[in-house]
Amino acid sequence: MLLNRIKERGKEFDMSLQDIAEATHISPNTIYSWRVKTPRTDKLKQVAKVLRTTTDYLNGLTDDPTIPNNDNDHVNSNTLTWLDLDMPYGGSVPDELKDYYKALAEQYIKQHPEILKKRDEK
């Protein structure tokens, strides 16, 4: 069930298992081995984060793929935390750095408009 859920959820984001493996820095063979092996918790969390879901959903403990809104985790949905950037520091990112990331993202989108096209086709 786990591998099937990963594949299904990946399709929703136009991601193959290879794409998921690259995004999480987990080898594709490791992910395929989860058909018969129990994954390490940290590895499964990485996959869940990339697929914007919970480990409970991937493991078949719930049929709801959405991440519960926990106000204790983030001040609001617009708060960018260090964890969002895969950085081990606590708290939110300073505003001046958020502005830098926003400008960087806007420039990237200008150079790669196909990203928006893919999103709009869904």
N, CA and C atoms as an extended XYZ file, in Angstrom:
366
Properties=species:S:1:pos:R:3:atomname:S:1:resname:S:1:resid:I:1 pbc="F F F"
N         0.820       -1.191        0.000 N   MET     1
C         0.000        0.000        0.000 CA  MET     1
C         0.864        1.255        0.000 C   MET     1
N         1.949        1.264        0.777 N   LEU     2
C         2.798        2.436        0.905 CA  LEU     2
C         3.332        2.887       -0.453 C   LEU     2
N         3.922        1.980       -1.198 N   LEU     3
C         4.492        2.332       -2.487 CA  LEU     3
C         3.408        2.820       -3.447 C   LEU     3
N         2.244        2.194       -3.413 N   ASN     4
C         1.136        2.638       -4.267 CA  ASN     4
C         0.685        4.052       -3.909 C   ASN     4
N         0.610        4.347       -2.627 N   ARG     5
C         0.203        5.691       -2.195 CA  ARG     5
C         1.237        6.727       -2.636 C   ARG     5
N         2.500        6.375       -2.528 N   ILE     6
C         3.553        7.302       -2.954 CA  ILE     6
C         3.422        7.571       -4.446 C   ILE     6
N         3.225        6.520       -5.228 N   LYS     7
C         3.071        6.681       -6.681 CA  LYS     7
C         1.844        7.525       -7.010 C   LYS     7
N         0.701        7.206       -6.375 N   GLU     8
C        -0.541        7.939       -6.640 CA  GLU     8
C        -0.399        9.415       -6.291 C   GLU     8
N         0.152        9.682       -5.129 N   ARG     9
C         0.313       11.067       -4.696 CA  ARG     9
C         1.322       11.789       -5.597 C   ARG     9
N         2.353       11.085       -5.993 N   GLY    10
C         3.326       11.676       -6.912 CA  GLY    10
C         2.691       12.093       -8.223 C   GLY    10
N         1.792       11.275       -8.750 N   LYS    11
C         1.095       11.611      -10.001 CA  LYS    11
C         0.309       12.913       -9.870 C   LYS    11
N        -0.240       13.175       -8.694 N   GLU    12
C        -0.994       14.403       -8.477 CA  GLU    12
C        -0.111       15.635       -8.634 C   GLU    12
N         1.184       15.471       -8.409 N   PHE    13
C         2.131       16.570       -8.529 CA  PHE    13
C         3.027       16.402       -9.755 C   PHE    13
N         2.598       15.513      -10.658 N   ASP    14
C         3.345       15.245      -11.888 CA  ASP    14
C         4.783       14.825      -11.568 C   ASP    14
N         4.906       13.937      -10.563 N   MET    15
C         6.220       13.458      -10.146 CA  MET    15
C         6.293       11.936      -10.262 C   MET    15
N         7.348       11.461      -10.874 N   SER    16
C         7.597       10.020      -10.924 CA  SER    16
C         8.319        9.617       -9.634 C   SER    16
N         8.482        8.312       -9.451 N   LEU    17
C         9.257        7.863       -8.287 CA  LEU    17
C        10.690        8.373       -8.368 C   LEU    17
N        11.220        8.459       -9.574 N   GLN    18
C        12.572        9.005       -9.760 CA  GLN    18
C        12.618       10.468       -9.305 C   GLN    18
N        11.593       11.253       -9.656 N   ASP    19
C        11.525       12.654       -9.235 CA  ASP    19
C        11.460       12.769       -7.712 C   ASP    19
N        10.648       11.910       -7.111 N   ILE    20
C        10.509       11.913       -5.649 CA  ILE    20
C        11.842       11.546       -5.001 C   ILE    20
N        12.494       10.548       -5.560 N   ALA    21
C        13.792       10.124       -5.031 CA  ALA    21
C        14.804       11.262       -5.110 C   ALA    21
N        14.832       11.953       -6.236 N   GLU    22
C        15.772       13.069       -6.384 CA  GLU    22
C        15.447       14.200       -5.419 C   GLU    22
N        14.166       14.503       -5.250 N   ALA    23
C        13.766       15.605       -4.369 CA  ALA    23
C        14.086       15.318       -2.905 C   ALA    23
N        14.081       14.055       -2.532 N   THR    24
C        14.323       13.682       -1.138 CA  THR    24
C        15.745       13.198       -0.880 C   THR    24
N        16.525       13.043       -1.941 N   HIS    25
C        17.890       12.502       -1.833 CA  HIS    25
C        17.878       11.088       -1.259 C   HIS    25
N        16.839       10.352       -1.608 N   ILE    26
C        16.717        8.937       -1.235 CA  ILE    26
C        16.820        8.148       -2.534 C   ILE    26
N        17.564        7.087       -2.548 N   SER    27
C        17.723        6.337       -3.795 CA  SER    27
C        16.388        5.703       -4.202 C   SER    27
N        16.147        5.617       -5.507 N   PRO    28
C        14.918        4.965       -5.976 CA  PRO    28
C        14.822        3.522       -5.477 C   PRO    28
N        15.960        2.827       -5.402 N   ASN    29
C        15.948        1.440       -4.911 CA  ASN    29
C        15.457        1.363       -3.478 C   ASN    29
N        15.829        2.358       -2.668 N   THR    30
C        15.361        2.387       -1.283 CA  THR    30
C        13.841        2.530       -1.252 C   THR    30
N        13.324        3.446       -2.057 N   ILE    31
C        11.868        3.639       -2.082 CA  ILE    31
C        11.173        2.375       -2.577 C   ILE    31
N        11.704        1.751       -3.621 N   TYR    32
C        11.103        0.503       -4.119 CA  TYR    32
C        11.150       -0.603       -3.059 C   TYR    32
N        12.183       -0.590       -2.230 N   SER    33
C        12.302       -1.638       -1.212 CA  SER    33
C        11.191       -1.543       -0.161 C   SER    33
N        10.521       -0.408       -0.103 N   TRP    34
C         9.448       -0.232        0.877 CA  TRP    34
C         8.228       -1.091        0.566 C   TRP    34
N         8.250       -1.784       -0.557 N   ARG    35
C         7.182       -2.755       -0.830 CA  ARG    35
C         7.223       -3.876        0.195 C   ARG    35
N         8.446       -4.209        0.640 N   VAL    36
C         8.600       -5.336        1.558 CA  VAL    36
C         9.272       -4.958        2.869 C   VAL    36
N         9.834       -3.765        2.951 N   LYS    37
C        10.524       -3.313        4.164 CA  LYS    37
C         9.818       -2.099        4.745 C   LYS    37
N         9.953       -1.943        6.031 N   THR    38
C         9.435       -0.757        6.695 CA  THR    38
C        10.477        0.349        6.576 C   THR    38
N        10.072        1.515        6.040 N   PRO    39
C        11.054        2.593        5.878 CA  PRO    39
C        11.438        3.225        7.204 C   PRO    39
N        12.610        3.835        7.220 N   ARG    40
C        13.002        4.625        8.385 CA  ARG    40
C        12.056        5.821        8.472 C   ARG    40
N        11.728        6.207        9.674 N   THR    41
C        10.785        7.299        9.901 CA  THR    41
C        11.240        8.585        9.242 C   THR    41
N        12.516        8.925        9.366 N   ASP    42
C        13.000       10.177        8.786 CA  ASP    42
C        12.883       10.174        7.269 C   ASP    42
N        13.107        9.043        6.639 N   LYS    43
C        12.995        8.944        5.181 CA  LYS    43
C        11.534        9.092        4.751 C   LYS    43
N        10.637        8.443        5.465 N   LEU    44
C         9.221        8.537        5.119 CA  LEU    44
C         8.702        9.964        5.313 C   LEU    44
N         9.190       10.631        6.350 N   LYS    45
C         8.800       12.031        6.574 CA  LYS    45
C         9.253       12.911        5.415 C   LYS    45
N        10.445       12.650        4.899 N   GLN    46
C        10.945       13.421        3.761 CA  GLN    46
C        10.024       13.252        2.557 C   GLN    46
N         9.615       12.024        2.287 N   VAL    47
C         8.737       11.756        1.157 CA  VAL    47
C         7.381       12.437        1.376 C   VAL    47
N         6.846       12.321        2.576 N   ALA    48
C         5.564       12.955        2.882 CA  ALA    48
C         5.636       14.466        2.691 C   ALA    48
N         6.740       15.058        3.092 N   LYS    49
C         6.894       16.516        2.950 CA  LYS    49
C         6.897       16.912        1.480 C   LYS    49
N         7.648       16.187        0.658 N   VAL    50
C         7.704       16.483       -0.775 CA  VAL    50
C         6.327       16.316       -1.415 C   VAL    50
N         5.575       15.324       -0.959 N   LEU    51
C         4.250       15.047       -1.531 CA  LEU    51
C         3.129       15.805       -0.822 C   LEU    51
N         3.502       16.674        0.091 N   ARG    52
C         2.557       17.525        0.825 CA  ARG    52
C         1.413       16.708        1.432 C   ARG    52
N         1.819       15.711        2.181 N   THR    53
C         0.846       14.849        2.851 CA  THR    53
C         1.439       14.384        4.169 C   THR    53
N         0.769       13.443        4.810 N   THR    54
C         1.230       12.927        6.089 CA  THR    54
C         1.751       11.500        5.933 C   THR    54
N         2.562       11.091        6.888 N   THR    55
C         3.033        9.709        6.884 CA  THR    55
C         1.866        8.756        7.153 C   THR    55
N         0.877        9.200        7.920 N   ASP    56
C        -0.307        8.366        8.163 CA  ASP    56
C        -1.028        8.053        6.858 C   ASP    56
N        -1.138        9.056        5.982 N   TYR    57
C        -1.791        8.818        4.694 CA  TYR    57
C        -0.977        7.822        3.874 C   TYR    57
N         0.320        8.040        3.782 N   LEU    58
C         1.167        7.145        2.986 CA  LEU    58
C         1.131        5.717        3.509 C   LEU    58
N         1.021        5.563        4.828 N   ASN    59
C         0.971        4.227        5.428 CA  ASN    59
C        -0.422        3.613        5.405 C   ASN    59
N        -1.418        4.335        4.927 N   GLY    60
C        -2.769        3.797        4.841 CA  GLY    60
C        -3.555        3.877        6.130 C   GLY    60
N        -3.093        4.682        7.079 N   LEU    61
C        -3.808        4.817        8.342 CA  LEU    61
C        -4.978        5.789        8.239 C   LEU    61
N        -4.985        6.593        7.173 N   THR    62
C        -6.090        7.503        6.886 CA  THR    62
C        -6.219        7.623        5.376 C   THR    62
N        -7.406        7.968        4.927 N   ASP    63
C        -7.622        8.172        3.493 CA  ASP    63
C        -7.587        9.652        3.138 C   ASP    63
N        -7.315       10.495        4.113 N   ASP    64
C        -7.260       11.937        3.898 CA  ASP    64
C        -5.808       12.363        3.706 C   ASP    64
N        -5.440       12.793        2.483 N   PRO    65
C        -4.044       13.158        2.243 CA  PRO    65
C        -3.655       14.555        2.732 C   PRO    65
N        -4.635       15.340        3.174 N   THR    66
C        -4.319       16.709        3.574 CA  THR    66
C        -3.580       16.751        4.904 C   THR    66
N        -2.763       17.771        5.037 N   ILE    67
C        -2.020       17.968        6.282 CA  ILE    67
C        -2.918       18.763        7.223 C   ILE    67
N        -3.153       18.260        8.423 N   PRO    68
C        -4.006       18.981        9.360 CA  PRO    68
C        -3.440       20.371        9.659 C   PRO    68
N        -4.315       21.331        9.804 N   ASN    69
C        -3.893       22.691       10.139 CA  ASN    69
C        -3.628       22.742       11.631 C   ASN    69
N        -2.374       22.908       11.976 N   ASN    70
C        -1.994       22.973       13.380 CA  ASN    70
C        -1.424       24.352       13.646 C   ASN    70
N        -2.206       25.205       14.282 N   ASP    71
C        -1.785       26.581       14.538 CA  ASP    71
C        -0.566       26.658       15.441 C   ASP    71
N        -0.253       25.583       16.140 N   ASN    72
C         0.938       25.594       16.991 CA  ASN    72
C         2.218       25.471       16.174 C   ASN    72
N         2.116       24.901       14.961 N   ASP    73
C         3.299       24.716       14.132 CA  ASP    73
C         3.707       25.993       13.410 C   ASP    73
N         2.757       26.765       12.937 N   HIS    74
C         3.036       27.976       12.188 CA  HIS    74
C         2.106       29.077       12.661 C   HIS    74
N         2.613       30.287       12.672 N   VAL    75
C         1.781       31.421       13.075 CA  VAL    75
C         0.632       31.577       12.099 C   VAL    75
N         0.907       31.502       10.801 N   ASN    76
C        -0.127       31.455        9.771 CA  ASN    76
C         0.477       30.814        8.541 C   ASN    76
N        -0.340       30.556        7.539 N   SER    77
C         0.144       29.831        6.374 CA  SER    77
C         1.146       30.646        5.557 C   SER    77
N         1.242       31.958        5.806 N   ASN    78
C         2.193       32.787        5.081 CA  ASN    78
C         3.545       32.872        5.780 C   ASN    78
N         3.693       32.231        6.908 N   THR    79
C         4.945       32.273        7.641 CA  THR    79
C         5.920       31.287        7.020 C   THR    79
N         7.064       31.806        6.620 N   LEU    80
C         8.118       30.966        6.071 CA  LEU    80
C         9.065       30.613        7.211 C   LEU    80
N         9.209       29.321        7.470 N   THR    81
C        10.083       28.893        8.557 CA  THR    81
C        11.381       28.332        7.991 C   THR    81
N        12.368       28.230        8.853 N   TRP    82
C        13.630       27.624        8.438 CA  TRP    82
C        13.405       26.176        8.002 C   TRP    82
N        12.484       25.494        8.645 N   LEU    83
C        12.191       24.105        8.291 CA  LEU    83
C        11.651       24.009        6.864 C   LEU    83
N        10.870       25.006        6.438 N   ASP    84
C        10.365       25.031        5.062 CA  ASP    84
C        11.515       25.028        4.055 C   ASP    84
N        12.645       25.573        4.461 N   LEU    85
C        13.826       25.647        3.602 CA  LEU    85
C        14.804       24.504        3.878 C   LEU    85
N        14.341       23.507        4.610 N   ASP    86
C        15.165       22.352        4.991 CA  ASP    86
C        16.398       22.756        5.791 C   ASP    86
N        16.222       23.771        6.620 N   MET    87
C        17.299       24.234        7.496 CA  MET    87
C        16.938       23.856        8.933 C   MET    87
N        17.892       23.411        9.722 N   PRO    88
C        17.586       22.900       11.058 CA  PRO    88
C        17.383       23.964       12.134 C   PRO    88
N        17.318       25.230       11.752 N   TYR    89
C        17.170       26.291       12.745 CA  TYR    89
C        15.709       26.424       13.156 C   TYR    89
N        15.458       26.957       14.316 N   GLY    90
C        14.087       27.138       14.774 CA  GLY    90
C        13.534       28.496       14.375 C   GLY    90
N        12.220       28.600       14.383 N   GLY    91
C        11.567       29.878       14.148 CA  GLY    91
C        11.373       30.212       12.687 C   GLY    91
N        10.901       31.444       12.468 N   SER    92
C        10.606       31.869       11.105 CA  SER    92
C        11.783       32.635       10.505 C   SER    92
N        11.765       32.712        9.192 N   VAL    93
C        12.806       33.386        8.433 CA  VAL    93
C        12.591       34.898        8.543 C   VAL    93
N        13.663       35.688        8.749 N   PRO    94
C        13.506       37.144        8.834 CA  PRO    94
C        12.903       37.726        7.550 C   PRO    94
N        12.147       38.817        7.699 N   ASP    95
C        11.442       39.419        6.568 CA  ASP    95
C        12.371       39.787        5.417 C   ASP    95
N        13.552       40.331        5.714 N   GLU    96
C        14.448       40.739        4.623 CA  GLU    96
C        14.916       39.535        3.811 C   GLU    96
N        15.048       38.386        4.454 N   LEU    97
C        15.428       37.184        3.720 CA  LEU    97
C        14.236       36.660        2.919 C   LEU    97
N        13.021       36.790        3.461 N   LYS    98
C        11.821       36.400        2.708 CA  LYS    98
C        11.735       37.201        1.418 C   LYS    98
N        12.034       38.502        1.498 N   ASP    99
C        11.993       39.345        0.306 CA  ASP    99
C        13.003       38.868       -0.732 C   ASP    99
N        14.169       38.446       -0.268 N   TYR   100
C        15.188       37.922       -1.174 CA  TYR   100
C        14.677       36.651       -1.862 C   TYR   100
N        14.099       35.732       -1.091 N   TYR   101
C        13.576       34.491       -1.662 CA  TYR   101
C        12.433       34.768       -2.634 C   TYR   101
N        11.598       35.737       -2.300 N   LYS   102
C        10.492       36.092       -3.190 CA  LYS   102
C        11.034       36.612       -4.524 C   LYS   102
N        12.016       37.510       -4.474 N   ALA   103
C        12.608       38.054       -5.696 CA  ALA   103
C        13.284       36.949       -6.511 C   ALA   103
N        13.959       36.047       -5.832 N   LEU   104
C        14.617       34.929       -6.492 CA  LEU   104
C        13.584       34.030       -7.186 C   LEU   104
N        12.485       33.739       -6.487 N   ALA   105
C        11.431       32.898       -7.057 CA  ALA   105
C        10.774       33.579       -8.254 C   ALA   105
N        10.520       34.873       -8.143 N   GLU   106
C         9.912       35.601       -9.261 CA  GLU   106
C        10.814       35.569      -10.494 C   GLU   106
N        12.113       35.750      -10.297 N   GLN   107
C        13.055       35.697      -11.413 CA  GLN   107
C        13.086       34.299      -12.034 C   GLN   107
N        13.034       33.291      -11.184 N   TYR   108
C        13.042       31.911      -11.676 CA  TYR   108
C        11.804       31.640      -12.525 C   TYR   108
N        10.653       32.087      -12.057 N   ILE   109
C         9.407       31.875      -12.805 CA  ILE   109
C         9.457       32.603      -14.145 C   ILE   109
N        10.039       33.793      -14.170 N   LYS   110
C        10.182       34.518      -15.435 CA  LYS   110
C        11.027       33.738      -16.428 C   LYS   110
N        12.055       33.059      -15.923 N   GLN   111
C        12.942       32.290      -16.784 CA  GLN   111
C        12.375       30.915      -17.136 C   GLN   111
N        11.400       30.438      -16.348 N   HIS   112
C        10.822       29.110      -16.560 CA  HIS   112
C         9.287       29.183      -16.507 C   HIS   112
N         8.664       29.870      -17.453 N   PRO   113
C         7.203       30.033      -17.421 CA  PRO   113
C         6.443       28.717      -17.585 C   PRO   113
N         7.124       27.675      -18.046 N   GLU   114
C         6.461       26.373      -18.217 CA  GLU   114
C         5.965       25.811      -16.888 C   GLU   114
N         6.558       26.244      -15.795 N   ILE   115
C         6.118       25.787      -14.472 CA  ILE   115
C         4.681       26.214      -14.214 C   ILE   115
N         4.375       27.458      -14.541 N   LEU   116
C         3.013       27.957      -14.350 CA  LEU   116
C         2.054       27.262      -15.310 C   LEU   116
N         2.512       26.989      -16.512 N   LYS   117
C         1.667       26.308      -17.486 CA  LYS   117
C         1.280       24.922      -16.981 C   LYS   117
N         2.271       24.187      -16.428 N   LYS   118
C         1.989       22.850      -15.873 CA  LYS   118
C         0.947       22.943      -14.765 C   LYS   118
N         1.117       23.932      -13.891 N   ARG   119
C         0.197       24.104      -12.775 CA  ARG   119
C        -1.215       24.419      -13.269 C   ARG   119
N        -1.318       25.285      -14.275 N   ASP   120
C        -2.618       25.697      -14.788 CA  ASP   120
C        -3.324       24.584      -15.545 C   ASP   120
N        -2.570       23.619      -16.066 N   GLU   121
C        -3.160       22.500      -16.800 CA  GLU   121
C        -3.816       21.489      -15.886 C   GLU   121
N        -3.465       21.521      -14.602 N   LYS   122
C        -4.010       20.532      -13.644 CA  LYS   122
C        -5.415       20.851      -13.275 C   LYS   122
